[in-house]
Amino acid sequence: MSQVTSSTTQSASAAQAGRRLPNNDAAVCVGVAGGGYGETEWEARESQRQRELHEARARAAQMEKTMKWWSDCTANWREKWSKVRNERNKAREESKQLNIKLDVAMKEAHSLKREKNDLELQITQLKKEMENVHSLMMKHAGQFHRADTNEDAEANGRDANCSPDISSDGLKNVNSEDGLVTKLPNDVKDLDIEEFALKGAMPKHLSELDEAAAAEEKRLIQQLSKDDFDEDYLLQKISMLQLRLDEAQKTLQAERDEKHELHKSIEKLALELQDVRGRQEELRSAKQEAVRELLTLQEQHRAEMRIVNNSLQEEIAARENLERRLSELRTELEHLQAENASEWGKRERLESEKLALERDNKKLRAELRDYQERSDRKCRPMQANDVELRALQQELSERNKEISEVKMSHAKLKKLLAETNTELGHAVRRAEQYEAEKS
C-alpha cells in the first residue's frame, strides 16, 4: 500500500510538472506568434502610410495644377482688361479733345454768323444810302448839263470875236466836264462797287468819306451853277475826286479780298467741323463696339468661372466622399484586424491548452500502462488495487471527455478563424480597389 501511495504521489507530481511545462511552451508559442503579428501589423501600417503619402502628393500636385491654371487665367484676363481699359481711356481722351475742338469751331462759327449778320445789316444800310446818293447825283447831273448848254449858247452869242481855240477848249472842257458828269453815275454803277456793296464789306470810314464827297459835289455843283466856269478849279476837283475814287476802289478790293478769305476760312472750318463730327461718330461706334465686346467678354468670363467653380465643387465633393469612404473602410479594417488579433489570441490559447491536455493525456496513459503492468505483475484479486484502478479509469474517462470537448471547441475556433480570415481578405481587397479607384 505504501508503494501504491508513493507511486500515486509521484504520478500527481509528474502530472503537475507536466502541466507547468506546457504552460511555459504555450507562453513561448504566444510570444513568437505575437512577434509575427506585430511585424505584419507594422508592415500594414507602413503600407497604409505610404499609400496616404502617395495620395497626399497626388492631391497636392492636382491642387498645384489647378492653382497654376487659375493664376494663368487671371493673368490673361487682367491683360485683356488692361488693354481694353487703355483703349477706352485713349478713346475718351480723343473724344474730349474733339469735343473741345468742336466747341471752339462752334464758337467761331457763331461769331462768324454774328459778323455776317452785322455785315448784311451794313450792306442793306449802305445799299439804301447808295441809292439815295445815286438819285441825288442823277438829279444834279441833269441840272448841271442844262445850265452848261444855256451858258454856252449865251457865250457864243455875246463873244463873237473870241478865238476858235478858246471855244474849242471850252467845248473840250465842257465835253470833258460832261464826260465827268456822265461818267460819274457810271462809276457809281460800277459792278465792283455794287458787288462790294451787296457783299457788305464797306467800312465805316468809307461811308463817311462818301458822305463828305457827296457834300463836296453838292457844293461844287451849286458854285458852278452860281459862278462862272473855272477850268482849273474844275480839273483840280476832278483829279481829287478821281483819287478818292481810286482809294475807295482799293479799299473795296481789300475788303472784298478779306471777305473772300473769311468765306474760305468759314468753308474750311465747316469742313473741319464735318470731319470732326465724322470722327466723333466713328469714335462713338468704336466705343459702342468696345462696350459690346467688353460685355461679351464679361459674360464669357462669368460663364467660365461658373463652370470652373462647379467643376471644383464636384471634385471637392467627390474627394470628400472618397475620403469618407476610405475612413469608413479604415475603421472597418482596424476593427477586423482587432477581431483577428483577438481570435488569433484565442486560437493560440486553445492550442496551448490542447497541447497541455494532450501531454497530460499521454502522461496519464503512460501512468495507466504503468499501473496496468504493475497490477498485472501483482496479484489481481487485490481489492485496493481494483478500487484505485477504477478511480484512475474514471479519471481517465473524464480527461478523455475534456479532451473531446477541447477538440470540438478547437474545431469551432478554427472554423471561426477561417471565416474571419476570409472576411479580412475581402475587406483588404475592397480597400485596395477603392484606393486604386481613388488614385
Summary of the structure (lengths in Angstrom):
residues: 439
radius of gyration: 71.5
end to end distance: 81.2
largest distance: 234.1
contacts: 1129
relative contact order: 0.09
helix: 95%
strand: 0%
